[in-house]
Amino acid sequence: MAERLDDDRITAALDDLPGWSRDGDAIERTFEFADFVAAFGFMASCAIVAESMNHHPEWSNVYRTVTVRLSTHDAGGLTELDIDLAQRMNELADRHT
């Protein structure tokens, strides 16, 4: 099981994660794309990465907007898995904009 991060590590990680913010035991971000196809392409790319990490986001999509919430439920909060997936999502978002 992944180890839960302390508040200092979470704060430091968020400094390096543009667009992400903390909400209790999770981090969240809303991504905006040019259109539905770009948003869906982003989600498809993220799904492949998430599956390879065995770490799956809570997310929703409405037209060109994708809202993501990350937390490691087994650990009861944020872990390096969440930070790593958020970083990958930021990278993938840049490719789909």
LOLO-131781 format. One record per residue (C-alpha): residue number from 1; residue in three letters; x, y, z. Coordinates in nm, 4 decimals, always signed. Each point is the difference from the previous one (the first is absolute). Layout:
<nodes>
node k NUM; r ALA; c1 X; c2 Y; c3 Z
...
</nodes>
This chain:
<nodes>
node k 1; r MET; c1 +0.0000; c2 +0.0000; c3 +0.0000
node k 2; r ALA; c1 +0.1182; c2 +0.3530; c3 -0.0763
node k 3; r GLU; c1 +0.0998; c2 +0.2157; c3 +0.2959
node k 4; r ARG; c1 -0.2079; c2 +0.3058; c3 +0.0811
node k 5; r LEU; c1 +0.1770; c2 +0.3365; c3 -0.0411
node k 6; r ASP; c1 +0.0325; c2 +0.2535; c3 +0.2810
node k 7; r ASP; c1 -0.1236; c2 +0.3586; c3 -0.0366
node k 8; r ASP; c1 +0.3468; c2 +0.1432; c3 -0.0717
node k 9; r ARG; c1 +0.0581; c2 -0.2430; c3 -0.2870
node k 10; r ILE; c1 -0.3450; c2 +0.0718; c3 -0.1447
node k 11; r THR; c1 +0.0584; c2 +0.3760; c3 +0.0150
node k 12; r ALA; c1 +0.3402; c2 -0.0380; c3 -0.1684
node k 13; r ALA; c1 -0.1458; c2 -0.2252; c3 -0.2702
node k 14; r LEU; c1 -0.2795; c2 +0.2460; c3 -0.0776
node k 15; r ASP; c1 +0.2604; c2 +0.2725; c3 -0.0563
node k 16; r ASP; c1 +0.1158; c2 -0.2087; c3 -0.2977
node k 17; r LEU; c1 -0.3491; c2 -0.0872; c3 -0.1272
node k 18; r PRO; c1 -0.1503; c2 +0.2987; c3 -0.1804
node k 19; r GLY; c1 -0.3786; c2 +0.0071; c3 +0.0104
node k 20; r TRP; c1 -0.0382; c2 -0.2556; c3 +0.2799
node k 21; r SER; c1 -0.1370; c2 +0.0817; c3 +0.3444
node k 22; r ARG; c1 -0.0603; c2 -0.1946; c3 +0.3155
node k 23; r ASP; c1 -0.3459; c2 -0.0911; c3 +0.1194
node k 24; r GLY; c1 +0.0301; c2 -0.1939; c3 +0.3251
node k 25; r ASP; c1 +0.1602; c2 -0.3370; c3 -0.0727
node k 26; r ALA; c1 +0.0022; c2 +0.0539; c3 -0.3774
node k 27; r ILE; c1 +0.1358; c2 +0.2289; c3 -0.2688
node k 28; r GLU; c1 -0.2165; c2 +0.1403; c3 -0.2774
node k 29; r ARG; c1 +0.0302; c2 +0.1737; c3 -0.3315
node k 30; r THR; c1 -0.2306; c2 +0.1084; c3 -0.2801
node k 31; r PHE; c1 +0.1398; c2 -0.0211; c3 -0.3518
node k 32; r GLU; c1 -0.1479; c2 +0.1987; c3 -0.2911
node k 33; r PHE; c1 +0.0527; c2 -0.1050; c3 -0.3611
node k 34; r ALA; c1 -0.0923; c2 +0.1423; c3 -0.3390
node k 35; r ASP; c1 -0.2870; c2 -0.2425; c3 -0.0476
node k 36; r PHE; c1 -0.1448; c2 -0.3362; c3 +0.0970
node k 37; r VAL; c1 +0.2358; c2 -0.1989; c3 -0.2224
node k 38; r ALA; c1 +0.3070; c2 +0.1535; c3 +0.1650
node k 39; r ALA; c1 -0.1465; c2 -0.0617; c3 +0.3476
node k 40; r PHE; c1 -0.0834; c2 -0.3597; c3 -0.0853
node k 41; r GLY; c1 +0.3453; c2 -0.0537; c3 -0.1518
node k 42; r PHE; c1 +0.1542; c2 +0.1267; c3 +0.3235
node k 43; r MET; c1 -0.2127; c2 -0.2398; c3 +0.2039
node k 44; r ALA; c1 +0.0914; c2 -0.2936; c3 -0.2244
node k 45; r SER; c1 +0.3709; c2 +0.0793; c3 +0.0362
node k 46; r CYS; c1 -0.0367; c2 +0.0340; c3 +0.3769
node k 47; r ALA; c1 -0.1891; c2 -0.3287; c3 +0.0211
node k 48; r ILE; c1 +0.2927; c2 -0.1867; c3 -0.1524
node k 49; r VAL; c1 +0.2444; c2 +0.1589; c3 +0.2455
node k 50; r ALA; c1 -0.2313; c2 -0.0544; c3 +0.2981
node k 51; r GLU; c1 -0.0489; c2 -0.3650; c3 -0.0894
node k 52; r SER; c1 +0.3757; c2 -0.0540; c3 -0.0294
node k 53; r MET; c1 +0.0383; c2 +0.1517; c3 +0.3487
node k 54; r ASN; c1 -0.2988; c2 -0.1950; c3 +0.1340
node k 55; r HIS; c1 -0.1199; c2 +0.3332; c3 +0.1368
node k 56; r HIS; c1 -0.3275; c2 +0.1341; c3 -0.1332
node k 57; r PRO; c1 -0.1398; c2 +0.3529; c3 +0.0262
node k 58; r GLU; c1 -0.3425; c2 +0.1183; c3 +0.0982
node k 59; r TRP; c1 -0.0963; c2 +0.2190; c3 -0.2910
node k 60; r SER; c1 -0.2800; c2 +0.1430; c3 -0.2046
node k 61; r ASN; c1 -0.0326; c2 +0.1505; c3 -0.3451
node k 62; r VAL; c1 -0.2452; c2 +0.2582; c3 -0.1258
node k 63; r TYR; c1 +0.0641; c2 +0.1019; c3 -0.3597
node k 64; r ARG; c1 +0.3498; c2 +0.1583; c3 +0.0087
node k 65; r THR; c1 +0.0519; c2 -0.0075; c3 +0.3763
node k 66; r VAL; c1 +0.1579; c2 -0.2857; c3 +0.1957
node k 67; r THR; c1 -0.0063; c2 +0.0143; c3 +0.3805
node k 68; r VAL; c1 +0.2393; c2 -0.2307; c3 +0.1853
node k 69; r ARG; c1 +0.0286; c2 -0.0998; c3 +0.3651
node k 70; r LEU; c1 +0.2904; c2 -0.2161; c3 +0.1184
node k 71; r SER; c1 +0.0366; c2 -0.1842; c3 +0.3300
node k 72; r THR; c1 +0.1297; c2 -0.3425; c3 +0.0970
node k 73; r HIS; c1 -0.3003; c2 -0.1573; c3 +0.1683
node k 74; r ASP; c1 +0.1954; c2 -0.2982; c3 +0.1349
node k 75; r ALA; c1 +0.2333; c2 +0.2396; c3 +0.1843
node k 76; r GLY; c1 -0.2776; c2 +0.2332; c3 +0.1145
node k 77; r GLY; c1 +0.1527; c2 +0.3055; c3 -0.1660
node k 78; r LEU; c1 +0.2646; c2 +0.1288; c3 -0.2342
node k 79; r THR; c1 +0.3020; c2 -0.2067; c3 -0.1040
node k 80; r GLU; c1 +0.2792; c2 +0.0260; c3 -0.2551
node k 81; r LEU; c1 -0.2311; c2 -0.1823; c3 -0.2423
node k 82; r ASP; c1 -0.2305; c2 +0.3025; c3 -0.0017
node k 83; r ILE; c1 +0.2855; c2 +0.2438; c3 -0.0500
node k 84; r ASP; c1 +0.1485; c2 -0.2104; c3 -0.2796
node k 85; r LEU; c1 -0.3334; c2 -0.0354; c3 -0.1794
node k 86; r ALA; c1 -0.0702; c2 +0.3740; c3 +0.0340
node k 87; r GLN; c1 +0.3397; c2 +0.0768; c3 -0.1570
node k 88; r ARG; c1 -0.0702; c2 -0.2367; c3 -0.2877
node k 89; r MET; c1 -0.3454; c2 +0.1514; c3 -0.0492
node k 90; r ASN; c1 +0.1510; c2 +0.3483; c3 -0.0218
node k 91; r GLU; c1 +0.2448; c2 -0.1248; c3 -0.2642
node k 92; r LEU; c1 -0.2785; c2 -0.1695; c3 -0.1957
node k 93; r ALA; c1 -0.2223; c2 +0.3087; c3 +0.0191
node k 94; r ASP; c1 +0.2736; c2 +0.2023; c3 -0.1689
node k 95; r ARG; c1 -0.0031; c2 -0.2448; c3 -0.2908
node k 96; r HIS; c1 -0.3762; c2 +0.0309; c3 -0.0459
node k 97; r THR; c1 -0.0281; c2 +0.3796; c3 +0.0057
</nodes>
